[in-house]
Amino acid sequence: MYGFFTSSRFSSSGFSHLSREIWDPENLIDRSWYRLSQYSYIDPSKRIRTVEYVADQNGFHPSLSIPNEDTPVVAQAKQYHAELYDKIAARNLEPSRAIPKDTRTVARAKSRHADLYERIAAEHARIAAERRAQNPHYEEDNNGHYDANRANYVGSESD
């Protein structure tokens, strides 16, 4: 186990700092480590603010002695953001009424793809027919793929 503790204070600014870190390499479950720390400062309105935090494998977790208060501008921005978010979320829940039309380029690409697919399927069917004709023990799996191991095993069994 490893650990350390530090403390510092700067009286002219009112800043203070307290920190403790612990790491346990012997813990084989999660090789855990964490840092407990706090610091204080005097804000512009002459209030002492203290931030305590834990930093560990799950992230940074601060806690404020005096929570920050939103200014009117920040509160208004948060409200506007929430309204926009709700509007977008509602719009995305509705099924789309207009199905987009394919551009000419997309339509040509789809047509070429369909043609190639048909040619490849016909070629595969021709090859399968040839293999069935050459090997009476030719078998396909449930997906129509040639199973060479199964065909060889079945063929060697009856010969």
Number of C-alpha atoms within 10 A of each C-alpha: 9 10 12 10 12 10 12 11 13 10 8 6 10 14 16 16 17 15 16 15 17 16 16 14 13 11 11 8 7 10 11 14 17 18 19 17 19 19 17 18 17 14 11 7 6 9 10 14 18 19 16 18 17 18 15 16 12 8 9 11 11 14 12 13 12 11 10 8 8 10 9 9 9 11 12 12 12 13 12 12 12 12 12 12 12 12 11 11 11 10 11 10 8 8 7 9 6 6 6 7 8 10 9 9 9 11 12 12 12 13 12 12 12 12 12 12 12 12 12 12 12 12 12 14 13 12 12 18 13 11 15 15 11 10 13 11 18 19 20 15 10 8 6 11 11 16 13 14 10 15 17 14 11 15 14 10 8 7 5
